Amino acid sequence: MLALRLTRSAHPAVQLRRLLVAAASAGTGFLLLCALGHALGHPDTPALSTLRLAWCAAPLAATVYFAIAVARTDPGTRPRPGLSAVGLGPARLMAISATTTALSCSLGSMLALLVFLHLRGDLTGMPFDGAATDFLAAGRPLPLPAALTLLALVPLSASAAVAVTLRPREPVAGAAGGARSYGRFGAYRRTAVRESFGAYGRFGKQSGAAARGRRTVVPAPDREGAADSSGTGPGTGPEDAAGAPPATAHTPPSGLPWGIAVLAVGLAVEAFASRTGAGDSAGDRPAALLGLTLSAVGLALAGPGLTHLCGRLLQTVRPGALRLLAGRVLMAEAARIGRPLGVVCAVVSAAYAMASLQDGQDPSSGPLVTLGVLLVAGCTVATLLTAAVEARQARAGTTAALRRLGAPTATLRRAAALRAGALLALFGPLTLVVAELSAWPLAR
């Protein structure tokens, strides 16, 4: 009931994002049901039906990824002072967020079932003069347990992913140099600076230590720049008095070498698959599809590192205040913005490469392929826009501090435009190069 109340009282922008999650869930559920209908209508070709079901993994992953991004920006489940006193601690807020995600995805799954039954003619007459009966299995009994099992994949996967992402986490003291040490008279504590043996006897040391407090809690590293030490919501990371992000936000992401390595392996696998020869359809080229998947995964892994590198390049060669501001923001938001941006580039390059694999031998799957491509592209772009909203919420304190210091609004807008232009200048050509390198061996 609490999740329903929070859902009803949310801001219209939040409700719009939840409706988009429901729409993505409806599209994915419809594709899953169409794969089931094709299996029922073509029992003599189980391999082709299995391939259609496997292709649904990409829309499913995109929908779950979008649901996680929406849950992270939900202000209704963000920890606020006083909520723990009424029983709304980090674990309870995480459960509410997972429940809200499950409700949105369940709404989409029910809509997908209604549309599927309507197209089959089970609810009313057969629409479109029966033109879509190839993947609907019209006239055959629909196994309800199998249909419900497929429809439950999206709500269960999305809610479980949200619960894992927003689960409460304990602070990691070792990341900031706050290893446990023994203080005065054997009392243990966490401190970032060790004292010498004679430090206690110095004049004023006792009062200074008492003013700072006997226990110094080291903040946990920001989970992709989006959560605080409790790990329960976006934009609640530890900030100083001026609203600046934590020092760990400028740490270079470690996924750039791995992303480049996986991308190189994927391109090599695609080139090897083109030399060994294969059939004309996508199902006859498993090695090529594996290489294409590895290339997309490598580009997604390299996204945060490339974003951090882009921010560092903006600050080279005697930068001014505008370039320093834009570069610092990109470095601080590398993990939050870079990964969705890498995923968008991976989807674009994969879609360009997959266009060379379409043989057109199965015209009945054309609308479903179009729906799947639009669904994956729409979810990834919506995830990137949601991450941008999350980044804006996270740096709201910094922006307010800059305005209090007299920074013009036009300067902040020019810095945002400079960040967008720098990212486009780096990721645009990179996406085109990876797309061409991926499509060249697949088209042979």
Helices and strands as residue ranges (DSSP letters): H 2-8, H 12-41, H 46-55, H 57-72, G 75-77, G 84-86, H 90-120, G 127-130, H 144-151, H 153-165, G 173-176, E 180-182, G 184-186, E 188-190, H 205-212, G 223-225, G 247-250, H 256-276, G 282-284, H 286-314, H 321-332, H 334-354, G 363-365, H 366-394, H 396-404, H 409-442
